[in-house]
Amino acid sequence: MSVAKMVYQSFVCSKKLTQLLAHGKKSIYHGRSPDAGTYPILVYSVISDVPALSVDGAELERRVTVRIHIMTKDGRFREIHKAVQNALLPLGFVRAQTQEFVEKDIFVEITDYRTAMEGE
């Protein structure tokens, strides 16, 4: 299973997370979202998947970074952030960094999560 599918499955299986989003599972997007119209929504993408350990030309381990955008109209990220983190921690991801900004009337929190995975 790809990392993106694994992350998506973890998100849609999290009742806590889907209850916090505008339209539940339909408010989770991969890569980018259309103009959702209603918020909060969540956008996720794999931004890095690089070899970390190779032996004799075989990749034994890789480092993967997933970027999560939480978009709201009111800037309330805390509960959604906690639910995202609770969904990703069992997969071995740890938070690497978080930043916030406002674009037009949408508040955005971006968090990167990293993990090490067995090579392909």
CNS distance restraints for C-alpha pairs under 8 A (distance, minus, plus):
assign (resid   1 and name CA) (resid   5 and name CA) 6.42 0.50 0.50
assign (resid   1 and name CA) (resid   6 and name CA) 6.45 0.50 0.50
assign (resid   2 and name CA) (resid   6 and name CA) 6.20 0.50 0.50
assign (resid   3 and name CA) (resid   7 and name CA) 6.13 0.50 0.50
assign (resid   3 and name CA) (resid  46 and name CA) 7.45 0.50 0.50
assign (resid   4 and name CA) (resid   8 and name CA) 6.13 0.50 0.50
assign (resid   4 and name CA) (resid  30 and name CA) 7.90 0.50 0.50
assign (resid   4 and name CA) (resid  45 and name CA) 6.79 0.50 0.50
assign (resid   4 and name CA) (resid  46 and name CA) 6.45 0.50 0.50
assign (resid   5 and name CA) (resid   9 and name CA) 6.04 0.50 0.50
assign (resid   6 and name CA) (resid  10 and name CA) 6.28 0.50 0.50
assign (resid   7 and name CA) (resid  11 and name CA) 6.29 0.50 0.50
assign (resid   7 and name CA) (resid  88 and name CA) 7.15 0.50 0.50
assign (resid   8 and name CA) (resid  12 and name CA) 6.21 0.50 0.50
assign (resid   8 and name CA) (resid  28 and name CA) 8.00 0.50 0.50
assign (resid   9 and name CA) (resid  13 and name CA) 6.02 0.50 0.50
assign (resid  10 and name CA) (resid  14 and name CA) 6.38 0.50 0.50
assign (resid  10 and name CA) (resid  87 and name CA) 5.68 0.50 0.50
assign (resid  10 and name CA) (resid  88 and name CA) 7.07 0.50 0.50
assign (resid  11 and name CA) (resid  17 and name CA) 6.84 0.50 0.50
assign (resid  11 and name CA) (resid  18 and name CA) 7.42 0.50 0.50
assign (resid  11 and name CA) (resid  28 and name CA) 8.00 0.50 0.50
assign (resid  11 and name CA) (resid  84 and name CA) 7.11 0.50 0.50
assign (resid  11 and name CA) (resid  87 and name CA) 6.12 0.50 0.50
assign (resid  12 and name CA) (resid  17 and name CA) 7.77 0.50 0.50
assign (resid  12 and name CA) (resid  18 and name CA) 6.53 0.50 0.50
assign (resid  12 and name CA) (resid  25 and name CA) 5.67 0.50 0.50
assign (resid  14 and name CA) (resid  18 and name CA) 6.30 0.50 0.50
assign (resid  14 and name CA) (resid  83 and name CA) 7.68 0.50 0.50
assign (resid  14 and name CA) (resid  87 and name CA) 6.52 0.50 0.50
assign (resid  15 and name CA) (resid  19 and name CA) 5.95 0.50 0.50
assign (resid  16 and name CA) (resid  20 and name CA) 6.64 0.50 0.50
assign (resid  16 and name CA) (resid  83 and name CA) 6.24 0.50 0.50
assign (resid  17 and name CA) (resid  21 and name CA) 6.80 0.50 0.50
assign (resid  17 and name CA) (resid  24 and name CA) 7.91 0.50 0.50
assign (resid  17 and name CA) (resid  80 and name CA) 6.22 0.50 0.50
assign (resid  17 and name CA) (resid  83 and name CA) 5.12 0.50 0.50
assign (resid  17 and name CA) (resid  84 and name CA) 6.61 0.50 0.50
assign (resid  18 and name CA) (resid  23 and name CA) 7.70 0.50 0.50
assign (resid  18 and name CA) (resid  24 and name CA) 4.28 0.50 0.50
assign (resid  18 and name CA) (resid  25 and name CA) 5.71 0.50 0.50
assign (resid  18 and name CA) (resid  27 and name CA) 8.00 0.50 0.50
assign (resid  19 and name CA) (resid  24 and name CA) 5.72 0.50 0.50
assign (resid  20 and name CA) (resid  24 and name CA) 7.22 0.50 0.50
assign (resid  20 and name CA) (resid  40 and name CA) 7.62 0.50 0.50
assign (resid  20 and name CA) (resid  79 and name CA) 7.73 0.50 0.50
assign (resid  20 and name CA) (resid  80 and name CA) 6.41 0.50 0.50
assign (resid  21 and name CA) (resid  25 and name CA) 7.81 0.50 0.50
assign (resid  21 and name CA) (resid  27 and name CA) 6.13 0.50 0.50
assign (resid  21 and name CA) (resid  39 and name CA) 6.99 0.50 0.50
assign (resid  21 and name CA) (resid  40 and name CA) 5.19 0.50 0.50
assign (resid  21 and name CA) (resid  41 and name CA) 5.67 0.50 0.50
assign (resid  21 and name CA) (resid  42 and name CA) 7.66 0.50 0.50
assign (resid  21 and name CA) (resid  80 and name CA) 7.94 0.50 0.50
assign (resid  22 and name CA) (resid  27 and name CA) 6.24 0.50 0.50
assign (resid  22 and name CA) (resid  38 and name CA) 6.21 0.50 0.50
assign (resid  22 and name CA) (resid  39 and name CA) 5.26 0.50 0.50
assign (resid  22 and name CA) (resid  40 and name CA) 5.32 0.50 0.50
assign (resid  22 and name CA) (resid  41 and name CA) 6.44 0.50 0.50
assign (resid  23 and name CA) (resid  27 and name CA) 5.28 0.50 0.50
assign (resid  24 and name CA) (resid  28 and name CA) 7.63 0.50 0.50
assign (resid  27 and name CA) (resid  36 and name CA) 7.92 0.50 0.50
assign (resid  27 and name CA) (resid  40 and name CA) 7.57 0.50 0.50
assign (resid  27 and name CA) (resid  41 and name CA) 4.89 0.50 0.50
assign (resid  27 and name CA) (resid  42 and name CA) 6.24 0.50 0.50
assign (resid  28 and name CA) (resid  41 and name CA) 6.16 0.50 0.50
assign (resid  28 and name CA) (resid  42 and name CA) 4.91 0.50 0.50
assign (resid  28 and name CA) (resid  43 and name CA) 5.89 0.50 0.50
assign (resid  28 and name CA) (resid  44 and name CA) 7.77 0.50 0.50
assign (resid  29 and name CA) (resid  33 and name CA) 5.74 0.50 0.50
assign (resid  29 and name CA) (resid  41 and name CA) 7.90 0.50 0.50
assign (resid  29 and name CA) (resid  42 and name CA) 6.24 0.50 0.50
assign (resid  29 and name CA) (resid  43 and name CA) 4.70 0.50 0.50
assign (resid  29 and name CA) (resid  44 and name CA) 6.44 0.50 0.50
assign (resid  30 and name CA) (resid  43 and name CA) 5.65 0.50 0.50
assign (resid  30 and name CA) (resid  44 and name CA) 5.16 0.50 0.50
assign (resid  30 and name CA) (resid  45 and name CA) 5.83 0.50 0.50
assign (resid  31 and name CA) (resid  43 and name CA) 6.38 0.50 0.50
assign (resid  31 and name CA) (resid  44 and name CA) 5.89 0.50 0.50
assign (resid  31 and name CA) (resid  45 and name CA) 5.07 0.50 0.50
assign (resid  32 and name CA) (resid  43 and name CA) 6.10 0.50 0.50
assign (resid  32 and name CA) (resid  44 and name CA) 7.71 0.50 0.50
assign (resid  33 and name CA) (resid  43 and name CA) 6.69 0.50 0.50
assign (resid  36 and name CA) (resid  41 and name CA) 7.66 0.50 0.50
assign (resid  39 and name CA) (resid  71 and name CA) 6.73 0.50 0.50
assign (resid  39 and name CA) (resid  72 and name CA) 5.22 0.50 0.50
assign (resid  39 and name CA) (resid  73 and name CA) 6.22 0.50 0.50
assign (resid  40 and name CA) (resid  70 and name CA) 7.06 0.50 0.50
assign (resid  40 and name CA) (resid  71 and name CA) 5.40 0.50 0.50
assign (resid  40 and name CA) (resid  72 and name CA) 4.33 0.50 0.50
assign (resid  40 and name CA) (resid  73 and name CA) 6.90 0.50 0.50
assign (resid  41 and name CA) (resid  70 and name CA) 6.04 0.50 0.50
assign (resid  41 and name CA) (resid  71 and name CA) 5.35 0.50 0.50
assign (resid  41 and name CA) (resid  72 and name CA) 6.76 0.50 0.50
assign (resid  42 and name CA) (resid  68 and name CA) 6.98 0.50 0.50
assign (resid  42 and name CA) (resid  69 and name CA) 5.67 0.50 0.50
assign (resid  42 and name CA) (resid  70 and name CA) 4.74 0.50 0.50
assign (resid  42 and name CA) (resid  71 and name CA) 6.29 0.50 0.50
assign (resid  43 and name CA) (resid  68 and name CA) 5.78 0.50 0.50
assign (resid  43 and name CA) (resid  69 and name CA) 4.98 0.50 0.50
assign (resid  43 and name CA) (resid  70 and name CA) 6.61 0.50 0.50
assign (resid  44 and name CA) (resid  66 and name CA) 6.91 0.50 0.50
assign (resid  44 and name CA) (resid  67 and name CA) 5.63 0.50 0.50
assign (resid  44 and name CA) (resid  68 and name CA) 4.51 0.50 0.50
assign (resid  44 and name CA) (resid  69 and name CA) 6.25 0.50 0.50
assign (resid  45 and name CA) (resid  66 and name CA) 5.62 0.50 0.50
assign (resid  45 and name CA) (resid  67 and name CA) 5.42 0.50 0.50
assign (resid  45 and name CA) (resid  68 and name CA) 6.78 0.50 0.50
assign (resid  46 and name CA) (resid  64 and name CA) 7.31 0.50 0.50
assign (resid  46 and name CA) (resid  65 and name CA) 5.94 0.50 0.50
assign (resid  46 and name CA) (resid  66 and name CA) 4.38 0.50 0.50
assign (resid  46 and name CA) (resid  67 and name CA) 6.25 0.50 0.50
assign (resid  47 and name CA) (resid  64 and name CA) 7.83 0.50 0.50
assign (resid  47 and name CA) (resid  65 and name CA) 5.77 0.50 0.50
assign (resid  47 and name CA) (resid  66 and name CA) 5.76 0.50 0.50
assign (resid  47 and name CA) (resid  67 and name CA) 6.38 0.50 0.50
assign (resid  48 and name CA) (resid  63 and name CA) 7.56 0.50 0.50
assign (resid  48 and name CA) (resid  64 and name CA) 5.47 0.50 0.50
assign (resid  48 and name CA) (resid  65 and name CA) 5.00 0.50 0.50
assign (resid  48 and name CA) (resid  66 and name CA) 7.15 0.50 0.50
assign (resid  49 and name CA) (resid  62 and name CA) 6.61 0.50 0.50
assign (resid  49 and name CA) (resid  63 and name CA) 5.66 0.50 0.50
assign (resid  49 and name CA) (resid  64 and name CA) 4.41 0.50 0.50
assign (resid  49 and name CA) (resid  65 and name CA) 6.54 0.50 0.50
assign (resid  50 and name CA) (resid  62 and name CA) 5.41 0.50 0.50
assign (resid  50 and name CA) (resid  63 and name CA) 5.41 0.50 0.50
assign (resid  50 and name CA) (resid  64 and name CA) 6.62 0.50 0.50
assign (resid  51 and name CA) (resid  59 and name CA) 6.45 0.50 0.50
assign (resid  51 and name CA) (resid  60 and name CA) 7.98 0.50 0.50
assign (resid  51 and name CA) (resid  61 and name CA) 6.17 0.50 0.50
assign (resid  51 and name CA) (resid  62 and name CA) 4.23 0.50 0.50
assign (resid  51 and name CA) (resid  63 and name CA) 6.33 0.50 0.50
assign (resid  51 and name CA) (resid 119 and name CA) 7.45 0.50 0.50
assign (resid  52 and name CA) (resid  59 and name CA) 7.75 0.50 0.50
assign (resid  52 and name CA) (resid  60 and name CA) 7.71 0.50 0.50
assign (resid  52 and name CA) (resid  61 and name CA) 5.31 0.50 0.50
assign (resid  52 and name CA) (resid  62 and name CA) 4.62 0.50 0.50
assign (resid  52 and name CA) (resid  63 and name CA) 5.98 0.50 0.50
assign (resid  53 and name CA) (resid  59 and name CA) 6.05 0.50 0.50
assign (resid  53 and name CA) (resid  60 and name CA) 5.44 0.50 0.50
assign (resid  53 and name CA) (resid  61 and name CA) 4.94 0.50 0.50
assign (resid  53 and name CA) (resid  62 and name CA) 6.70 0.50 0.50
assign (resid  54 and name CA) (resid  58 and name CA) 5.34 0.50 0.50
assign (resid  54 and name CA) (resid  59 and name CA) 4.34 0.50 0.50
assign (resid  54 and name CA) (resid  60 and name CA) 5.41 0.50 0.50
assign (resid  54 and name CA) (resid  61 and name CA) 7.05 0.50 0.50
assign (resid  55 and name CA) (resid  59 and name CA) 6.58 0.50 0.50
assign (resid  55 and name CA) (resid  60 and name CA) 7.02 0.50 0.50
assign (resid  59 and name CA) (resid 119 and name CA) 5.03 0.50 0.50
assign (resid  59 and name CA) (resid 120 and name CA) 6.58 0.50 0.50
assign (resid  60 and name CA) (resid 118 and name CA) 5.87 0.50 0.50
assign (resid  60 and name CA) (resid 119 and name CA) 4.38 0.50 0.50
assign (resid  60 and name CA) (resid 120 and name CA) 7.33 0.50 0.50
assign (resid  61 and name CA) (resid 116 and name CA) 6.67 0.50 0.50
assign (resid  61 and name CA) (resid 117 and name CA) 5.61 0.50 0.50
assign (resid  61 and name CA) (resid 118 and name CA) 4.59 0.50 0.50
assign (resid  61 and name CA) (resid 119 and name CA) 4.28 0.50 0.50
assign (resid  62 and name CA) (resid 116 and name CA) 5.63 0.50 0.50
assign (resid  62 and name CA) (resid 117 and name CA) 5.33 0.50 0.50
assign (resid  62 and name CA) (resid 118 and name CA) 6.30 0.50 0.50
assign (resid  62 and name CA) (resid 119 and name CA) 5.51 0.50 0.50
assign (resid  63 and name CA) (resid 114 and name CA) 7.02 0.50 0.50
assign (resid  63 and name CA) (resid 115 and name CA) 5.79 0.50 0.50
assign (resid  63 and name CA) (resid 116 and name CA) 4.53 0.50 0.50
assign (resid  63 and name CA) (resid 117 and name CA) 6.30 0.50 0.50
assign (resid  64 and name CA) (resid 114 and name CA) 5.59 0.50 0.50
assign (resid  64 and name CA) (resid 115 and name CA) 5.44 0.50 0.50
assign (resid  64 and name CA) (resid 116 and name CA) 6.24 0.50 0.50
assign (resid  64 and name CA) (resid 117 and name CA) 7.28 0.50 0.50
assign (resid  65 and name CA) (resid 112 and name CA) 6.45 0.50 0.50
assign (resid  65 and name CA) (resid 113 and name CA) 5.54 0.50 0.50
assign (resid  65 and name CA) (resid 114 and name CA) 4.40 0.50 0.50
assign (resid  65 and name CA) (resid 115 and name CA) 6.67 0.50 0.50
assign (resid  66 and name CA) (resid 112 and name CA) 5.64 0.50 0.50
assign (resid  66 and name CA) (resid 113 and name CA) 5.26 0.50 0.50
assign (resid  66 and name CA) (resid 114 and name CA) 6.43 0.50 0.50
assign (resid  67 and name CA) (resid 110 and name CA) 6.83 0.50 0.50
assign (resid  67 and name CA) (resid 111 and name CA) 5.74 0.50 0.50
assign (resid  67 and name CA) (resid 112 and name CA) 4.44 0.50 0.50
assign (resid  67 and name CA) (resid 113 and name CA) 6.43 0.50 0.50
assign (resid  68 and name CA) (resid 109 and name CA) 7.95 0.50 0.50
assign (resid  68 and name CA) (resid 110 and name CA) 5.56 0.50 0.50
assign (resid  68 and name CA) (resid 111 and name CA) 5.22 0.50 0.50
assign (resid  68 and name CA) (resid 112 and name CA) 6.28 0.50 0.50
assign (resid  68 and name CA) (resid 113 and name CA) 7.96 0.50 0.50
assign (resid  69 and name CA) (resid 108 and name CA) 6.43 0.50 0.50
assign (resid  69 and name CA) (resid 109 and name CA) 5.66 0.50 0.50
assign (resid  69 and name CA) (resid 110 and name CA) 4.58 0.50 0.50
assign (resid  69 and name CA) (resid 111 and name CA) 6.68 0.50 0.50
assign (resid  70 and name CA) (resid  77 and name CA) 7.01 0.50 0.50
assign (resid  70 and name CA) (resid  80 and name CA) 7.60 0.50 0.50
assign (resid  70 and name CA) (resid  81 and name CA) 7.67 0.50 0.50
assign (resid  70 and name CA) (resid 108 and name CA) 5.62 0.50 0.50
assign (resid  70 and name CA) (resid 109 and name CA) 5.16 0.50 0.50
assign (resid  70 and name CA) (resid 110 and name CA) 6.50 0.50 0.50
assign (resid  71 and name CA) (resid  75 and name CA) 7.95 0.50 0.50
assign (resid  71 and name CA) (resid 106 and name CA) 6.43 0.50 0.50
assign (resid  71 and name CA) (resid 107 and name CA) 5.66 0.50 0.50
assign (resid  71 and name CA) (resid 108 and name CA) 4.60 0.50 0.50
assign (resid  71 and name CA) (resid 109 and name CA) 6.61 0.50 0.50
assign (resid  72 and name CA) (resid  76 and name CA) 6.84 0.50 0.50
assign (resid  72 and name CA) (resid  77 and name CA) 7.49 0.50 0.50
assign (resid  72 and name CA) (resid 106 and name CA) 5.82 0.50 0.50
assign (resid  72 and name CA) (resid 107 and name CA) 5.21 0.50 0.50
assign (resid  72 and name CA) (resid 108 and name CA) 6.55 0.50 0.50
assign (resid  73 and name CA) (resid 105 and name CA) 6.58 0.50 0.50
assign (resid  73 and name CA) (resid 106 and name CA) 5.13 0.50 0.50
assign (resid  73 and name CA) (resid 107 and name CA) 5.90 0.50 0.50
assign (resid  74 and name CA) (resid 106 and name CA) 7.76 0.50 0.50
assign (resid  74 and name CA) (resid 107 and name CA) 6.75 0.50 0.50
assign (resid  75 and name CA) (resid 106 and name CA) 7.92 0.50 0.50
assign (resid  75 and name CA) (resid 107 and name CA) 5.13 0.50 0.50
assign (resid  75 and name CA) (resid 108 and name CA) 7.39 0.50 0.50
assign (resid  77 and name CA) (resid  81 and name CA) 5.74 0.50 0.50
assign (resid  77 and name CA) (resid 109 and name CA) 7.08 0.50 0.50
assign (resid  78 and name CA) (resid  82 and name CA) 6.19 0.50 0.50
assign (resid  79 and name CA) (resid  83 and name CA) 6.22 0.50 0.50
assign (resid  80 and name CA) (resid  84 and name CA) 6.11 0.50 0.50
assign (resid  81 and name CA) (resid  85 and name CA) 6.14 0.50 0.50
assign (resid  82 and name CA) (resid  86 and name CA) 6.10 0.50 0.50
assign (resid  83 and name CA) (resid  87 and name CA) 6.23 0.50 0.50
assign (resid  84 and name CA) (resid  88 and name CA) 6.27 0.50 0.50
assign (resid  85 and name CA) (resid  89 and name CA) 5.93 0.50 0.50
assign (resid  85 and name CA) (resid  95 and name CA) 7.80 0.50 0.50
assign (resid  86 and name CA) (resid  90 and name CA) 7.28 0.50 0.50
assign (resid  87 and name CA) (resid  91 and name CA) 7.68 0.50 0.50
assign (resid  88 and name CA) (resid  92 and name CA) 6.86 0.50 0.50
assign (resid  88 and name CA) (resid  93 and name CA) 5.56 0.50 0.50
assign (resid  88 and name CA) (resid  94 and name CA) 7.69 0.50 0.50
assign (resid  89 and name CA) (resid  93 and name CA) 5.07 0.50 0.50
assign (resid  89 and name CA) (resid  94 and name CA) 6.32 0.50 0.50
assign (resid  92 and name CA) (resid 115 and name CA) 5.80 0.50 0.50
assign (resid  92 and name CA) (resid 116 and name CA) 7.65 0.50 0.50
assign (resid  93 and name CA) (resid 113 and name CA) 5.62 0.50 0.50
assign (resid  93 and name CA) (resid 114 and name CA) 5.11 0.50 0.50
assign (resid  93 and name CA) (resid 115 and name CA) 4.65 0.50 0.50
assign (resid  94 and name CA) (resid 113 and name CA) 5.24 0.50 0.50
assign (resid  94 and name CA) (resid 114 and name CA) 5.43 0.50 0.50
assign (resid  94 and name CA) (resid 115 and name CA) 6.50 0.50 0.50
assign (resid  95 and name CA) (resid 111 and name CA) 7.14 0.50 0.50
assign (resid  95 and name CA) (resid 112 and name CA) 6.03 0.50 0.50
assign (resid  95 and name CA) (resid 113 and name CA) 4.39 0.50 0.50
assign (resid  95 and name CA) (resid 114 and name CA) 6.45 0.50 0.50
assign (resid  96 and name CA) (resid 111 and name CA) 7.38 0.50 0.50
assign (resid  96 and name CA) (resid 112 and name CA) 5.39 0.50 0.50
assign (resid  96 and name CA) (resid 113 and name CA) 5.33 0.50 0.50
assign (resid  96 and name CA) (resid 114 and name CA) 6.32 0.50 0.50
assign (resid  97 and name CA) (resid 111 and name CA) 5.64 0.50 0.50
assign (resid  97 and name CA) (resid 112 and name CA) 5.43 0.50 0.50
assign (resid  97 and name CA) (resid 113 and name CA) 7.44 0.50 0.50
assign (resid  98 and name CA) (resid 109 and name CA) 7.01 0.50 0.50
assign (resid  98 and name CA) (resid 110 and name CA) 5.55 0.50 0.50
assign (resid  98 and name CA) (resid 111 and name CA) 4.26 0.50 0.50
assign (resid  98 and name CA) (resid 112 and name CA) 6.53 0.50 0.50
assign (resid  99 and name CA) (resid 109 and name CA) 5.80 0.50 0.50
assign (resid  99 and name CA) (resid 110 and name CA) 5.32 0.50 0.50
assign (resid  99 and name CA) (resid 111 and name CA) 6.57 0.50 0.50
assign (resid 100 and name CA) (resid 107 and name CA) 7.47 0.50 0.50
assign (resid 100 and name CA) (resid 108 and name CA) 5.62 0.50 0.50
assign (resid 100 and name CA) (resid 109 and name CA) 4.40 0.50 0.50
assign (resid 100 and name CA) (resid 110 and name CA) 6.18 0.50 0.50
assign (resid 101 and name CA) (resid 107 and name CA) 6.15 0.50 0.50
assign (resid 101 and name CA) (resid 108 and name CA) 5.42 0.50 0.50
assign (resid 101 and name CA) (resid 109 and name CA) 6.65 0.50 0.50
assign (resid 102 and name CA) (resid 106 and name CA) 5.70 0.50 0.50
assign (resid 102 and name CA) (resid 107 and name CA) 4.54 0.50 0.50
assign (resid 102 and name CA) (resid 108 and name CA) 5.93 0.50 0.50
assign (resid 103 and name CA) (resid 107 and name CA) 6.56 0.50 0.50
assign (resid 103 and name CA) (resid 108 and name CA) 7.54 0.50 0.50
